[in-house]
Amino acid sequence: MRGGGWRPLPNPNHSVCSLNQERITLILMVGGWGGSPVERAIRRAHQAAAGDLLETLRQTDLLERAIILTDDPDWVPDLQGIPWEVVVDRPGEPFHFGRRLACEIQRVGADRILYAGGGSAPLMAPQDWLGALSAFAGDRPQAITNNLYSSDWIAFYPARALASRIATLERDNALGWTLSEECGVPTRALGPSAATRLDLDTPADLLIVRFHPRIGPRLRAILDELDWPTETVEGVLDVMGREGGHLTIIGRSAPTAWMALDWATRCWVRLFVEERGMVASGRLHRGEVRSLLADFIEYAGIDGFFARLASMAEAVLMDTRVLMAARGCWPSPEDRFNADLLRWEDVRDPFLQEFARAAAHMSIPILMGGQSLVNGGLMALVEILETRRTSPL
């Protein structure tokens, strides 16, 4: 356990926060990645994004303290102005999200909690947080989250009374839905935008956010060091920005993302949307995910599927996790992320290796990733495109 000491919170500019409310305890989880090169790159990006998030929240004057939970004993955030503590996971102890969070809530004895993952809010600015948490006060049960159906961050009260139910959750995605639907906590979800929906889940999210002007300096420095090719993102942006371009979106995309795309572009869009909410609902855990597209791949074969896809599209955004879940086989993070980067030679899972190989040989740009890619990632691409139109190089 390491800490920055429990010092009084400096408040040189109290006017930044117009709220007269009890300050919040942030519990920030940063870790969970393996030792493969692609996972180490995502780990560094999450640590950098976590540092930017801490600095952003410091500017709001909303936090009383920050508790950083990590599995990396060598990482210490670069943070001034907030009392903070780093708590390192015990070596060899299996990680369980709900038990870890509930235990920390009880340990620190706090009721007004903001939970966030390390890569959960790379585009949230101080004014976004002030707007989000402006009503997070008083003694009534309440919660505010970025997404009710797949929470990446959530503020909630009273935390200690909810800890026993939180302790049962395997992942953070279901936290907002559980508090709202099972615990009866009035929960407000923010309006959808790139800031509220983009989470750094996969390499595709990092490739996209690298082009966004609003990421923090720590994350930008890490992304600038990556040797991952960016031509695919440029190709997707070209199709999106061209009148009459043909873009295909596959996976758990939401109507709000389609609306943002429709409002900002004049390209033709083909949508194949399946299994939204498969994680939060428990369908993934129960093995109940079904996919018409996965059935078509079984019928046509992987090469046949990509040949047909290339005949209908000029660029593709694909949430491949639905296909994996429908097949009942969930490859390792290393395999999933190498497949996302089209590094098929480094993928061990036979199906995913063949899938990534076929995608790599496509004649059109294809971005593969998870749910964030076809939601927050898509909205971030729209914002990047709009920025280029208003501020051309």
LINFEN-V979578 format. One record per pair of residues at least 24 apart in sequence whose ideal C-beta (glycine too) atoms are under 10 Angstrom apart, sorted by the first residue. I is the first residue (numbers start at 1). J is the second residue. Records with the same first field share a line. If there is no record, write none. Layout:
I->J / J
This chain:
1->85 / 86 / 87 / 88
2->68 / 70 / 73 / 75 / 76 / 84 / 85 / 86 / 87 / 88
3->65 / 67 / 68 / 83 / 84 / 85 / 86 / 87
4->65 / 66 / 68 / 76 / 77 / 79 / 80 / 81 / 82 / 83 / 84 / 85 / 86
5->83 / 84 / 85
6->64 / 65 / 83 / 84 / 85
7->65 / 81 / 82 / 83 / 84
8->83
9->58 / 61 / 63 / 64 / 65 / 81 / 82 / 83
10->58 / 61 / 80 / 81 / 82 / 83
11->61 / 81
12->61 / 81
13->59 / 61
14->61
15->61
16->58 / 59 / 60 / 61 / 62 / 126 / 127 / 130
17->59 / 60 / 61 / 62 / 126 / 129 / 130 / 133 / 134
18->61 / 130 / 134
19->60 / 61 / 62 / 130 / 133 / 134 / 135 / 136 / 137
20->137
21->62 / 112 / 133 / 134 / 135 / 136 / 137 / 138
22->62 / 64 / 110 / 111 / 112 / 136 / 137 / 138 / 139 / 157
23->61 / 62 / 63 / 64 / 65 / 82 / 110 / 112
24->57 / 60 / 62 / 63 / 64 / 65 / 66 / 110 / 112 / 113 / 114 / 133 / 136 / 137 / 155 / 157
25->63 / 64 / 65 / 66 / 67 / 83 / 104 / 105 / 108 / 109 / 110 / 111 / 112 / 113 / 114 / 115 / 159
26->53 / 54 / 57 / 62 / 63 / 64 / 65 / 66 / 67 / 68 / 82 / 84 / 110 / 113 / 114 / 115 / 116 / 153 / 155
27->65 / 66 / 67 / 68 / 69 / 87 / 100 / 101 / 104 / 105 / 108 / 110 / 113 / 114 / 115 / 116 / 159
28->53 / 54 / 57 / 66 / 67 / 68 / 69 / 70 / 77 / 84 / 86 / 114 / 115 / 116 / 117 / 118 / 120 / 153
29->67 / 68 / 69 / 70 / 71 / 89 / 95 / 97 / 100 / 101 / 104 / 115 / 116 / 117 / 118 / 120 / 172
30->68 / 69 / 70 / 71 / 72 / 75 / 77 / 86 / 116 / 117 / 118 / 119
31->68 / 69 / 70 / 71 / 72 / 75 / 88 / 89 / 95 / 117 / 118
32->70 / 71 / 72 / 89 / 95 / 97 / 117 / 118 / 333
33->71 / 72 / 118 / 333 / 334 / 337
34->332 / 333 / 334 / 337
35->334
36->332 / 333 / 334 / 335 / 337 / 338 / 346
37->334 / 337 / 338 / 343 / 346
38->202 / 203 / 228 / 333 / 334 / 335 / 336 / 337 / 338 / 339 / 340 / 341 / 343 / 346
39->332 / 333 / 334 / 337 / 338
41->203 / 206 / 222 / 223 / 225 / 226 / 227 / 228 / 337 / 341
42->118 / 119 / 200 / 201 / 202 / 203 / 205 / 206 / 333 / 337
43->70 / 71 / 72 / 75 / 118 / 119
44->72 / 75 / 218 / 219 / 221 / 222 / 223 / 225 / 226
45->118 / 119 / 122 / 200 / 203 / 205 / 206 / 209 / 210 / 218 / 219 / 222 / 223 / 225 / 226
46->70 / 72 / 75 / 117 / 118 / 119 / 120 / 122 / 200 / 206 / 219 / 222
47->72 / 75 / 76 / 77 / 78 / 118 / 119 / 218 / 219 / 222
48->77 / 78 / 118 / 119 / 122 / 200 / 215 / 216 / 217 / 218 / 219 / 220 / 221 / 222 / 223
49->117 / 118 / 119 / 120 / 121 / 122 / 123 / 199 / 200 / 206 / 209 / 215 / 216 / 218 / 219 / 222 / 223
50->75 / 77 / 79 / 116 / 117 / 118 / 119 / 120 / 121 / 122 / 216 / 218 / 219
51->75 / 76 / 77 / 78 / 79 / 118 / 216 / 217 / 218 / 219 / 222
52->77 / 78 / 121 / 122 / 124 / 215 / 216 / 217 / 218 / 219 / 220
53->77 / 116 / 117 / 118 / 119 / 120 / 121 / 122 / 124 / 129 / 153 / 216 / 218 / 219
54->78 / 79 / 80 / 81 / 82 / 84 / 116 / 216 / 218
55->79 / 80 / 81 / 82 / 126 / 216 / 217 / 218
56->121 / 122 / 124 / 125 / 126 / 127 / 128 / 129 / 216
57->82 / 114 / 116 / 121 / 124 / 126 / 129 / 133
58->82 / 84 / 126
59->125 / 126 / 127 / 129 / 130
60->125 / 126 / 127 / 128 / 129 / 130 / 132 / 133
61->126 / 130
62->112 / 114 / 126 / 129 / 130 / 132 / 133 / 134 / 136 / 155
63->114 / 129
64->110 / 112
65->108 / 110
66->114 / 116
67->104 / 105 / 107 / 108 / 110 / 113 / 115
68->118
69->95 / 100 / 101 / 103 / 104 / 115 / 118
70->118
71->95
77->218
78->218
96->167 / 168 / 169 / 170 / 171
97->166 / 167 / 169 / 170 / 171 / 172 / 173 / 174 / 175
98->163 / 164 / 165 / 166 / 167 / 168 / 169 / 170 / 171 / 172 / 174 / 175 / 178
99->163 / 166 / 167 / 168 / 169 / 170
100->166 / 167
101->159 / 163 / 166 / 167 / 169 / 172 / 175
102->159 / 160 / 162 / 163 / 164 / 165 / 166 / 167 / 168 / 169
103->163 / 166 / 167
104->159 / 163
105->156 / 158 / 159 / 160 / 161 / 162 / 163 / 166 / 167
106->159 / 160 / 163 / 164 / 167
108->159 / 160
109->159 / 160
110->157 / 158 / 159 / 160
111->139 / 156 / 157 / 158 / 159 / 160 / 161 / 162 / 163
112->136 / 137 / 142 / 155 / 156 / 157 / 158 / 159
113->143 / 154 / 155 / 156 / 157 / 158 / 159 / 160 / 162 / 163 / 166
114->144 / 153 / 154 / 155 / 156 / 159
115->145 / 151 / 152 / 153 / 154 / 155 / 156 / 159 / 166 / 172 / 175
116->146 / 151 / 152 / 153 / 154 / 155 / 172
117->151 / 152 / 153 / 172 / 173 / 199 / 200 / 201
118->199 / 200
119->152 / 198 / 199 / 200 / 201 / 202 / 205 / 206 / 209 / 219 / 372
120->146 / 151 / 152 / 153 / 154 / 172 / 196 / 198 / 199 / 200 / 201 / 372
121->146 / 152 / 153 / 195 / 196 / 198 / 199 / 200
122->194 / 195 / 198 / 199 / 200 / 205 / 206 / 209 / 212 / 214 / 215 / 216 / 219 / 220 / 376 / 380
123->193 / 194 / 195 / 196 / 197 / 198 / 209 / 212 / 213 / 214 / 215 / 216 / 376 / 379 / 380 / 383
124->153 / 190 / 193 / 194 / 195 / 196 / 198 / 214 / 216
125->195 / 214 / 216
128->190 / 193 / 195 / 196 / 214
129->153 / 155 / 195
131->190 / 191
132->188 / 190 / 195 / 196
135->188
136->188
140->185 / 186
141->179 / 183 / 184 / 185 / 186 / 187
142->179 / 185 / 186 / 187 / 188
143->175 / 176 / 179 / 180 / 183 / 185 / 186 / 187 / 188 / 189
144->176 / 186 / 187 / 188 / 189 / 190
145->175 / 176 / 177 / 179 / 180 / 187 / 188 / 189 / 190 / 196
146->176 / 189 / 190 / 191 / 192 / 193 / 195 / 196 / 197 / 198 / 199 / 376
147->173 / 176 / 177 / 189 / 190 / 192 / 196 / 197 / 199 / 254 / 280 / 371 / 375 / 376
148->175 / 176 / 177 / 179 / 180 / 181 / 187 / 188 / 189 / 190 / 277 / 280
149->173 / 174 / 176 / 177 / 180 / 189 / 252 / 254 / 276 / 277 / 279 / 280 / 281 / 371
150->174 / 175 / 176 / 177 / 197 / 199 / 252 / 254 / 276 / 277 / 278 / 279 / 280 / 371 / 372 / 375
151->175 / 176 / 177 / 178 / 179 / 180 / 187 / 189 / 199 / 280
152->176 / 196 / 197 / 198 / 199 / 200 / 201 / 372 / 376
153->190 / 196 / 199
154->179 / 187 / 189
155->188
156->183 / 185 / 187
157->185
158->185
161->185
170->279 / 282 / 285
171->279 / 280 / 284 / 285
172->279
173->199 / 277 / 278 / 279 / 280 / 281 / 284 / 371
174->277 / 279 / 280 / 281 / 282 / 285
175->280
176->280
177->277 / 279 / 280 / 281 / 282
178->280
181->280
191->256
192->254 / 255 / 256 / 257 / 259 / 260 / 375 / 376 / 379
193->256 / 257 / 260 / 376 / 379 / 380 / 382 / 383
194->257 / 260 / 375 / 376 / 377 / 378 / 379 / 380 / 381 / 382 / 383 / 384
195->376 / 379 / 380 / 383
196->256 / 375 / 376 / 379
197->254 / 256 / 257 / 260 / 371 / 372 / 375 / 376 / 377 / 378 / 379 / 380
198->372 / 373 / 375 / 376 / 377 / 378 / 379 / 380 / 383
199->370 / 371 / 372 / 373 / 375 / 376 / 377
200->372 / 376 / 377
201->321 / 336 / 337 / 340 / 369 / 370 / 371 / 372 / 373 / 376 / 377
202->319 / 320 / 321 / 333 / 336 / 337 / 339 / 340 / 341 / 367 / 368 / 369 / 370 / 371 / 372 / 373 / 377
203->228 / 336 / 337 / 338 / 339 / 340 / 341 / 342 / 343 / 367 / 368 / 369 / 373
204->228 / 232 / 233 / 317 / 318 / 319 / 320 / 337 / 340 / 341 / 366 / 367 / 368 / 369 / 370 / 372 / 373 / 374 / 377
205->340 / 367 / 369 / 370 / 372 / 373 / 376 / 377 / 380
206->337 / 340 / 369
207->231 / 232 / 233 / 236 / 340 / 341 / 367 / 369 / 373 / 377
208->232 / 233 / 236 / 237 / 317 / 367 / 369 / 372 / 373 / 376 / 377 / 378 / 379 / 380 / 381 / 384
209->233 / 376 / 377 / 380 / 384
210->384
211->237 / 380 / 381 / 383 / 384 / 385 / 387 / 388
212->380 / 381 / 383 / 384 / 387
213->383 / 384 / 387 / 388 / 391
214->380 / 383 / 384 / 387
215->380
228->340 / 341 / 343
229->341 / 342
231->365
232->315 / 316 / 341 / 342 / 362 / 364 / 365 / 366 / 367 / 368
233->315 / 365 / 367 / 377 / 381 / 384
234->365
235->314 / 315 / 364 / 365 / 366 / 367
236->314 / 315 / 316 / 317 / 364 / 365 / 366 / 367 / 377 / 378 / 381 / 385
237->315 / 365 / 381 / 382 / 384 / 385 / 388
238->314 / 315 / 365 / 385
239->265 / 267 / 268 / 313 / 314 / 315 / 316 / 364 / 365
240->264 / 265 / 266 / 267 / 269 / 314 / 315 / 317 / 378 / 381 / 382 / 384 / 385
241->265 / 266 / 267 / 381 / 382 / 384 / 385 / 386 / 388 / 389
242->266 / 267 / 314 / 315
243->267 / 268
244->268 / 314
245->269 / 313 / 314 / 315
246->270 / 312 / 313 / 314 / 315 / 316 / 364
247->271 / 313 / 314 / 315 / 316 / 317 / 378 / 381
248->272 / 309 / 310 / 312 / 313 / 314 / 315 / 316 / 317 / 318 / 364 / 366
249->273 / 313 / 315 / 316 / 317 / 318 / 319 / 373 / 374 / 375 / 378
250->274 / 291 / 293 / 309 / 313 / 316 / 317 / 318 / 319 / 320 / 322 / 323 / 366 / 368 / 373 / 374
251->275 / 276 / 291 / 293 / 317 / 318 / 319 / 320 / 321 / 322 / 323 / 368 / 369 / 370 / 371 / 373 / 374 / 375
252->276 / 277 / 278 / 279 / 319 / 321 / 322 / 370 / 371 / 372 / 373 / 374 / 375
253->317 / 319 / 371 / 373 / 374 / 375 / 377 / 378
254->371 / 374 / 375 / 376 / 378 / 379
256->375 / 378 / 379
257->317 / 374 / 375 / 376 / 377 / 378 / 379 / 381 / 382
258->374 / 375 / 378
259->379 / 382
260->375 / 378 / 379 / 380 / 381 / 382 / 383 / 386
261->317 / 378 / 379 / 381 / 382 / 385
262->382
263->382 / 386
264->379 / 381 / 382 / 383 / 385 / 386 / 389
265->381 / 382 / 385 / 386
267->314 / 315
268->312 / 313 / 314
269->313
270->309 / 312 / 313 / 316
271->374
272->296 / 309 / 318 / 319 / 322
273->319 / 322 / 374
274->319 / 322 / 323 / 326
275->319 / 321 / 322 / 323 / 325 / 326 / 371
276->319 / 322 / 371 / 375
277->371
278->321 / 322 / 325 / 326 / 371
279->321 / 325 / 370 / 371
283->325
284->321 / 322 / 324 / 325 / 326 / 330
285->325
287->325 / 326 / 328
288->325 / 326
289->321 / 322 / 323 / 324 / 325 / 326 / 327 / 328
290->322 / 325 / 326
291->322 / 323 / 324 / 325 / 326 / 327
292->326
293->318 / 322 / 323 / 326
294->322 / 323 / 324 / 325 / 326 / 327 / 328
295->326
297->323 / 326 / 327 / 351 / 355
298->326 / 327
301->354 / 358
302->351 / 354 / 355 / 356 / 357 / 358 / 359
303->354 / 357 / 358 / 361
304->358
305->355 / 358 / 359
306->355 / 357 / 358 / 359 / 360 / 361 / 362 / 363 / 364 / 366
307->358 / 362
309->358 / 359 / 362 / 364 / 366
310->361 / 362 / 363 / 364 / 366
311->364
312->364
313->362 / 364 / 365 / 366
314->363 / 364 / 365
315->362 / 364 / 365 / 366 / 367
316->359 / 362 / 364 / 365 / 366 / 367 / 368
317->365 / 366 / 367 / 368 / 369 / 373 / 374 / 377 / 378 / 381
318->359 / 366 / 367 / 368 / 369 / 370 / 373 / 374
319->367 / 368 / 369 / 370 / 371 / 372 / 373 / 374 / 375 / 377
320->352 / 355 / 356 / 359 / 368 / 369 / 370 / 373
321->368 / 369 / 370 / 371 / 373
322->370 / 371
323->351 / 352 / 355 / 368
324->349 / 351 / 352 / 355 / 370
327->351 / 352
336->368 / 369 / 370
337->368 / 369
339->368 / 369
340->367 / 368 / 369 / 370 / 373
341->368 / 369
342->366 / 367 / 368
